[in-house]
Amino acid sequence: MALLVGLLLGSCASEGGTGASWPTAVNPVEQAEPMWVTGSVLHLGDGTRLDLGHQVLRFVAAGGGVYFVSSDEEARDLAASESDGIPAAYLFFADRDGVQDTGARIDWRSLHASPDGRYLAYIDRVSGPTEQYDYPVAEAVIIDLERGHEVVRSRQGMGWESDDPDHVPDLPWLYEESPPGVLGVSNEFAWVATTEGVLAVDLASGGTAWVADEEALPWTAPRYDDPSIRYPGPWNTEGTWAIATTHPRSHFVSADGDVLVPEAPGPSWGLSRWLDETTAFGAVVDEAPTEAGWADTDALATWITCTVPDGVCRPIPGAEGIDRLEVLLPHPSQP
């Protein structure tokens, strides 16, 4: 599996623009590999478990392992996040050799990785220049993990620059009204929310362009949406199949409207996301649906993958007896 190859590779560290250290990876880990975290333990799709040493708040598969921020108080940058209302958390990297602090301080809500695992994207709310009240400007940061260094650090649209020579930025007010963030990442672009709109960033060149029509962002359409389905689910990126997240049994719908009910190994199941163009990830429980027609939320689950167009579902080794309420999945590249 690509994940295991990536985690076994040796790496060397390169310096980022703020003294951060980024291990390089020849074969980056792809977001398509099944993985999840329970507490401080990272579970891989082959049954391997790695102790990260921290309670994990958010993580992504990227580079030669995973990048994560911790919910442990001692691992949070409290001086920044509490005193000034600036969201900041330590960013860690983990592989089979252990866990290391990258040295980056990020807005943890913004952490994203490209689907191919090569690029990491986030908002830095700590390192930028400060205005008259020592409040730092937000910066959008893109890391190329194959080369191990920053390719983008941009303040564009973050309220810092102005054509008015007397301009004095009021950053706390601006960021409360329009919080900076990373909206999504593909293998070619990152989309960044700024105080002036959405900025598309070319990952390879670092070039930027304003998004004229936010309704045209890649995750806004297509999306399977049927009024009879309470929780419509996402399409794969090619737009050929969608997940209809019905309860207590999800199913697939093709672009032509054909319905495919997967052959799940249990009476109740749910599919939550696409791992790749033909593989969806979800869970199955052995308990029958409740009288109200819902899957039993107290029942332990087994992670599964289901494929199209055959509808075959397969249990993931070592992924049985899971309390889904205690599980954290990788943050998706796009909503």
N, C-alpha and C positions, 0 to 999 in steps of 0.2 A: 504494500500500500504506500501511496505517496507520503502519507503522514509518517510512517515508520522509517522510510528512506530519509526524509527530512530530519527526523529526530536523531538519526544515527550519524548524520554527517558532522564532521568537524567544522568548526567555524572560527572566524577571527573577527575582531571588533574594529569598527571604524568610528570616527568621531563625528557627531552631528554638529549643527551650527550653534548649539548652546552647551556643548560639552557632553551631550548624550552619546552613549555608545550603542552601536547597532551591529549585532552579529550578522555576518553575511551568510547567504544560503544559496548554493548552486541550484538545488531543486526545491523551490519553496513549497510549503505545505498548502494544499488547496482546501478551500472551504467545503469542498464536496465530501470530505472524509467524515464519517460519523464519529462524533465525540461529544462528551458532556461533562459537566462538573457537578459533584455533590460535595458541598462544604468546601474543603480545600483539596479534594482529590480529582484529578483529571482522568477520565475514563476514555480509552481509545477503542476503536471499533473492533480490534482483535482481542479485547479482554485485558489489555495492559492497563495498569493503574500507575499514575505518577502523583506523588504528594507535592503540591505546590507550596505548602507551608503558610498559606494565607487563605482566609475566607474570600472567595472571588466575587466581585461585584459585576464585572463584565469581562468577557474575553473574546478573542478572535484567533483563528488559525492563520498563521502567516510566517514568512521566513522559514527558518528551520524548526519551528515549534509553535508555541502559542504566546501571545502578548495579552497581559491581563492587568486589571486594576483591582485593588483589594478593598474589602469593606472593613478590615481591621482598623481600629482607630489609630494605632501606632504607625500604620502604613499610609495614613492620609496626611496631606500637607495642611495641617490645621491652621497654621499661621496665616496662610493665604485664604483658605476656604471659610474660616469662621470670622476672622476679624474684619475682612473687607468684603465679604460676600462674593469672593472670586472662587469659582469652582476649580479645584486643582487636586490631583491625586498622583501618587507615584505610579509609573508605568513599569511593569516587570516583564521579563522574558523568561520562558522556561523551555527546556528540552531535557533529554535523558541525562545530561551532565549536571542538571540542577537548575536553580533559579537565580537570576541576577537582576539587580535594579539597573534599568537602562540609563538612569539619570534624567530622563524626561519627566516633566510635570505637566499633566494634561487635564483638560476638561473631560472627565471620564465618560460623560454622556455622548461625546463626539467620536469615540474610538470606533474605527471601521477598518476593514482590510479588503483589498480587491479579491474577487473570486479565485483568481489563480495564486493568491498568496504572495505576490511579489511586492505589492505596495501597501503601506500603512498610512492612514490618514487620521488626523485629529486636530483639535483646536488647542492652541497654547494660550492660556489666559494669564500667564505669569511673567514670561521672559521679555515681552515687548517693551518699547519705551513708554514712559509714563506721562500723563498730563499733569496739570497744575496741582492736583490733589494726590499725586503719586499712584494713580489708578492705571494699570498697564493696558495697552491696546491689545485686542485679540489678534492672533496670527493663525492663519491656516497653514498646516504643515503636512507635507507629503514626504514619506521616506521610501526610497528604493532599497528594499531589503536584499536584492541580488547584488547590488554594489555596496550596500552598507552606509549610505549617507543621504542627507536631505537633498531633494530635488526641487522642493518648493517651500518657501516660508514667505507668506504674503499677508500684508495688511490691507489689501485692496478691498474697499467697501466697508471697512470696519470703523469708519467714523473718525479716522485720524487725519486724513489729508483733505484739503479744501482749497478752492480757488480764492477764497476770501483770506486776505493776509491777516485779518484780525480774528480769524477763526480760533476758538478755544473749545476743544471737544468736551462734551459732557458724556463721558463713556458709561458711567453707571446708569444714567437715564436711557441712553441709546440701547444698551444691552438688555435692559429690563423690557423695553418696548419690542426690540427685535433681537432675540438671543442668537449669537453666532453659533453655528453648528455644522457638522458634516451630515448631509442628507442621505447620501448614498455613494457607492463606488462601483465602477465596472472595471474591466481589465484595461480600459483606455482612458476613462475620465473619472474625476471626483466632482460632486456637486456640493457646493458650500453655501450655506445660508449666511448672508451678511446683513448689515443694517440698510443696505441699498437694494437688495434683491438677491437672486440666486446666481452664483458664479460657477461656470463650468471650467474645470481645470484639466488641461491635457497632461496626463501622468508622465508621458515620455519627454515632452518638451518643456513643460511648465507654463505653457501659454494659457491665457484665460480669455473667456468671453462671457458676457452677460446672457442669461437665459431669458429670451423675450417672452416665451409662453411656458409658464410653469406647469400647465396642463399637459405639455408634451414631454415631460420628464419620463424616462423609460419605465418607471414602476407605476405610473398612473394609468397606463393602458398598454396592452389589454389586461383586463381582470375579469374573471368569471363572476357575474353578478346577476343572480336570479332572485326576484322578490320572494319566492317561496323558500329560499335558503337563508337562514338567519345569519350565518357567518360565511360569506363568500370567500373563496380562497384564491391564491395566486396562480397565474400561468407560469409555465416554464418560459425561459427567455426567448425561445423560438416561436412562442405563441401557438403551439400545436396541441398542448394538453393543459388543462386546469385542474386544480384540486377543489372539489366542492366539500367544504369542511362541515358536512352535516353531522348531526348527532343522532344516535350513537355510532354511526358508521359513515365514514367519509367515502367518497367515490371520485372517480375521474370523469371529466367531460372533455371531449375532443373539440377542436375548432369547428367541426361540422355539426356539433351538438350531440354526438353519440355518447351514451353513458356507459362507463366501464366500472363495475363493482369489483374491487380487488378481492383476491382469495386469501383473506387474512386468517391466521390460525387462532381464532377465538371469536366469541359472540359480540364483542364491542371493540371498536378501534377508531383511531383518529389520526389523520395525516396533517402535518403542520407546515412543511416546507419542501422545496425541491433541493436535492443535492446536486443533480445535474439535469440534463434535458430529459432523461427517461426514468430517473429514480427519485422517489419521494421518501421522506423520513417521517416516522410517526411511532405510535405505540398501540399495543393490543392488550386487552385485559381479559381474563378468563371468566369474569363475572358477567352474568346476563344484564341487560339494561334495566334500569329502575322502572317502576310502574309508570313514571312520567315520561319514559322513553329516553332517558339520559344514561350515559355511561357512569358507572359507579366511581365517584371521585376518590373513594377510600380504598378501592381495589388496587393492588400492586400491578405494575405493568411490565411488559417486555418491549424493548425497542425493536422496531422492524423497519425494513426498507421494502417498498413496493414499486414495481416497474410497469411501464407502459411500452408497447400496447398489449403485453401478455397478461397483465393484472396479477402477476405472481408476487407474493409477499414472503420475505425470509427473515427469521429472527436474527438479531445481531448477537454473536457469541459473547457470553458473559454479561448480557444486558437483561437479565431476568430479575424479577422481584424488586422493581424500582418504584419508589414513591415519587410520582411525577411532580408533586408540589415542592419537592426538595431538589429538583434538578434544574441546572442552568445550562442552556444550550448556547453555542457560539452566537454572537450578535451577527445578524445577517448583513451581507454587503449592501443590500438595498431593502427598503421596506416591503 
